[in-house]
Every structure is written in C-alpha cells, then in structure tokens.
Amino acid sequence: MLNRGYAYTSIISSKYHGQTLLSHLASLYPHSTPQAWQQKLSNGEVTLNGVTATGREPLTLDQTLVWNRPPWIEPDAPQHFEVLFEDSHLLAVNKPSGLPTLPGGGFMENTLLRCVQRRTPNANPVHRLGRATTGIVLFAKTPQSASHLFANWNTPKIQKIYRALAQNRAQRDAYEILTPIGLVPHPLIGSVWAANASGKPSKSQAKVLSRSASTTTFEVSLSSGRPHQIRIHLASIGHPLVGDPLYGVTGQPLENLPGLPGDGGYFLHAQFLKFHHPITGEPINLEAAVPSEFLATVLAAVPT
C-alpha cells in the first residue's frame, strides 16, 4: 500500500554555496546515483525557492531546497506497542524491534510516531530509539511537559538504563566509558556517528550482568544522549553488540557493511526510565519487560 509521499526540505548553508544542485543532491543523499537524481529532477520532483529545478542551478546561501518524494511502498514493520503509563500529560510505551520511532530511511507511516498518534493525536516523543532497539519511549502530550522533559533529558534528573548483549567476554565487572562521539566519513553511506576524538563529550556506565564464553550482557546507564551512544561506547571498549551491522570493536563503522546501517539483528533494550513528573513532581519509575527473544539468546549463549 502506497503512503502519501513526503516533502524533504532543507536550507542551503554557506558551505554548499557555488555547488550545482545536482552535485549537491548526489553528495547529500548518496543512496541515489547522480543519474537517479537527474531522473528525479527531470520528473519535476525537486524545487529550489519554489521553482522546479533542472539540476544545473548554482546554489546560493539560504535557498530553500525541496524534494517532493512521490508515494512509495514502505518496508513492513510491526504496528503494535504496549502502553506502560499514561495520564493527561505523558504517555510511555514499549516499542517493539523493527519499528522506527520517527519517519526516515524509507519509513513514513510505519513508525511508532504514526501508530501512537492514531491513538493519541497530541502525543510527541521526547526522545527516540533506534529501529532495532526495544523498550521505553516517552511521549509528551502537552507543551509544558515537553519543555520540562527536553530541558532535563540529558541530566541526572532523568535516569535511563538499558540492557545490551555484546560480543566477547568482559574482563571487568564495570566500566566508565567516556569516548567522544562525532560524525566520521564512510565510503558507502557518506557519514555516520562513531567514536571520534574531536566529537562531543559522552558518558556511559556499563555493569556486567552475565557472561558466556563469547558474550557479555551489560546494564548500561546513560549520562549523555548522543546518537547510537551505547552501540558506539560498548564497541569502543571491545564489545560491539552481538549482530550489530554497523560498528566494529573500535567504535568505528565497519568498512564492509553486512547490511544497511538501520538493519536489526542486535539486542538493545531500554528497560528502565526514572524521573519526576514534569507537572505534578511525583516520582515515575517505568520498566519495560525484556523481550523473550533477548532472554532466549542470552540463555543459548550460556554453556550448560
């Protein structure tokens, strides 16, 4: 079934000044070749400052670029979620693996946002989880609650605790991980978040819950909120997530990706979320049950 299509809008910044539109599109969206972008331009899908573009236009600062992507058939994704908490200000749900939190990467309608808003139109997510990550996603239902939660999200006032199944047997019982995270170039996907000495400061606390001969189950608490932080941080100490298609043992992206960066196959679960209600001040302690597939994989790794 076709979705409604989507208008991708961006504003041209100074670093793209002077590029031709076609070369800009091909470099900004490397999932399509220059030839494919020329076909989209010929189809009239791209406008620059409201005028249908040919691709030969030189870009200038502050132009508005719009790609009107025609309707497409989205990849399948689960449509269910479990409500963990709800009042007039907040909604917390348990997201399944395979369902993106927000539109992007070919998904528009098959997202947690759309599923939740069909039930609760005024709910908007305070944060996001990766498509393969399971567990708690918190939505705000009022501007006041959203503002308060956004202001405190990456502070000690909000505790976020995950469970992760990682490669290799950990030698220590606990780790403080301070690896900075920033964008790095990648030959296949343009750029990606990864361990980067010049990136933004980041902090995670990882505690070993169990070990097998070749895997470790960690409990990870976040003190910052960088993209893919747990995947990158555990990989940076030699423990990439089991089945992660993107990150290797240094916290850098793999050169030869076994799949797309958003593919699943790994086990990461947002298990606990603890904070004070942004309006009433009451303590809120949320827990999402660990998926049975996660538990079964951990048990299968433990020798009998």
SVG drawing of the C-alpha trace seen along z (x, -y; Angstrom):
<svg xmlns="http://www.w3.org/2000/svg" viewBox="-7 -33 48 61">
<polyline fill="none" stroke="black" stroke-width="0.4" points="0.0,0.0 1.4,-3.4 1.9,-6.1 1.3,-9.8 4.8,-10.7 6.9,-13.3 8.5,-16.7 12.1,-16.7 13.0,-20.4 16.4,-21.9 18.0,-25.3 21.3,-25.8 24.1,-26.7 27.3,-28.6 29.4,-25.5 27.4,-24.5 27.5,-27.9 28.5,-27.6 27.9,-23.8 25.5,-22.8 22.2,-21.4 22.8,-18.0 26.2,-17.5 24.8,-18.7 21.9,-16.2 24.2,-13.3 26.6,-14.1 24.0,-14.9 21.9,-11.8 24.4,-9.1 21.7,-6.4 20.9,-7.6 23.4,-8.0 23.7,-11.3 21.9,-9.6 19.0,-8.7 18.9,-12.2 18.8,-13.6 15.8,-11.4 14.0,-12.8 14.9,-16.3 13.5,-15.5 10.3,-14.2 9.8,-17.6 10.3,-16.3 12.8,-19.0 12.2,-22.7 14.6,-25.5 12.9,-28.5 9.6,-27.2 10.8,-26.8 11.1,-23.4 14.8,-22.7 16.9,-21.2 20.0,-20.3 22.2,-22.9 21.5,-25.7 24.4,-27.1 23.4,-27.1 23.4,-30.2 23.1,-30.8 19.6,-30.4 17.9,-28.9 15.0,-26.5 15.5,-23.1 12.6,-20.7 12.5,-17.1 8.8,-16.1 9.2,-12.3 6.3,-10.6 4.3,-8.0 6.1,-4.7 5.5,-1.3 7.3,-1.2 9.1,1.8 7.0,3.8 7.2,3.0 5.3,4.2 2.4,1.9 1.8,2.8 3.1,1.2 2.4,1.6 1.2,-1.3 3.3,-1.4 2.0,-4.7 -0.5,-7.4 -2.0,-10.5 -3.2,-13.8 0.5,-15.0 2.5,-11.9 2.4,-8.6 5.1,-5.9 5.1,-2.9 7.2,0.2 8.4,0.2 9.0,3.5 12.1,4.2 11.8,3.3 9.5,0.3 11.3,-3.1 10.5,-5.8 10.3,-8.6 9.9,-8.9 13.1,-8.5 15.1,-5.9 12.2,-4.8 9.7,-4.8 6.9,-7.4 3.6,-5.8 5.2,-2.6 6.6,-4.4 5.9,-4.5 5.0,-8.2 2.3,-7.5 1.0,-4.4 0.8,-6.4 -0.7,-9.5 -3.5,-7.4 -4.5,-6.6 -3.3,-9.9 -3.0,-12.7 -1.4,-15.2 1.5,-12.9 5.0,-13.7 8.2,-11.7 10.7,-13.3 13.5,-11.1 14.0,-8.3 15.2,-4.7 16.9,-3.0 14.7,-0.9 16.1,2.4 16.1,1.2 13.2,2.2 11.8,0.7 10.6,-2.6 9.8,-5.6 8.3,-8.6 5.8,-10.9 4.7,-14.4 1.0,-15.3 1.3,-19.0 3.8,-21.7 4.6,-22.3 5.5,-18.7 7.6,-18.5 9.5,-21.7 10.4,-20.4 11.5,-17.0 13.6,-18.3 15.4,-20.7 16.2,-17.8 16.6,-14.8 20.4,-14.6 20.8,-15.5 21.0,-13.3 17.3,-14.2 16.3,-11.5 17.8,-8.0 17.9,-5.9 19.0,-2.3 19.4,0.2 20.2,3.9 22.6,4.9 24.0,8.2 27.6,7.6 30.3,9.6 33.3,11.0 33.6,11.9 34.2,8.8 37.3,8.9 36.0,6.4 32.7,6.1 32.1,2.4 33.3,-0.3 33.0,-4.0 33.1,-4.9 34.0,-8.5 34.6,-8.0 33.7,-11.2 31.1,-10.7 31.0,-12.7 30.4,-12.3 33.0,-10.4 33.1,-9.8 32.1,-6.5 32.7,-5.4 29.3,-3.8 26.9,-5.9 28.5,-9.4 28.9,-10.0 27.9,-8.2 28.1,-8.8 31.0,-7.0 33.9,-7.2 35.7,-10.4 38.4,-12.1 37.1,-15.5 33.5,-14.6 31.2,-15.7 31.8,-14.5 29.8,-11.4 29.5,-9.3 28.1,-5.8 28.3,-3.4 28.3,0.3 27.9,3.0 28.2,6.7 25.0,8.7 26.2,12.1 28.9,13.6 29.3,16.6 32.4,17.8 31.9,15.3 29.3,12.7 28.5,10.3 25.2,8.9 25.6,5.4 23.4,3.0 24.2,-0.5 23.2,-3.8 23.5,-7.0 24.8,-10.3 24.6,-11.9 22.4,-11.3 24.5,-11.0 23.2,-9.1 23.9,-5.4 25.8,-6.0 25.5,-2.6 26.4,-0.8 29.4,-3.1 30.6,-3.1 30.4,0.7 32.2,1.2 34.9,-1.3 35.9,0.9 35.9,4.1 32.3,5.2 30.2,4.4 26.6,5.5 26.0,9.1 24.7,8.8 25.4,5.1 25.6,4.4 27.4,1.1 30.0,0.9 33.2,2.8 35.5,3.3 36.9,-0.2 33.6,-2.1 34.2,-2.9 31.9,-1.8 32.7,1.4 34.2,0.7 32.3,3.6 28.8,3.4 26.9,6.7 23.6,4.8 22.1,1.3 23.0,-0.8 19.5,-0.7 19.2,3.1 18.4,5.0 20.0,8.2 21.3,6.8 19.8,6.8 19.5,3.5 16.6,2.8 15.6,-0.4 14.5,1.3 14.1,-1.4 13.2,-5.1 13.1,-7.1 12.2,-10.7 9.9,-13.1 6.6,-14.0 7.2,-17.4 3.9,-18.8 3.0,-17.0 6.5,-16.3 5.6,-12.7 8.3,-10.0 7.8,-8.0 9.5,-4.6 8.9,-2.8 10.0,0.6 9.6,2.5 9.9,6.3 12.9,7.7 11.8,9.3 11.6,13.1 13.9,13.2 16.6,11.3 16.4,13.7 16.4,16.8 19.5,15.6 21.3,14.9 20.4,18.3 21.5,20.0 25.0,18.4 25.5,19.8 27.1,23.3 25.0,26.0"/>
</svg>
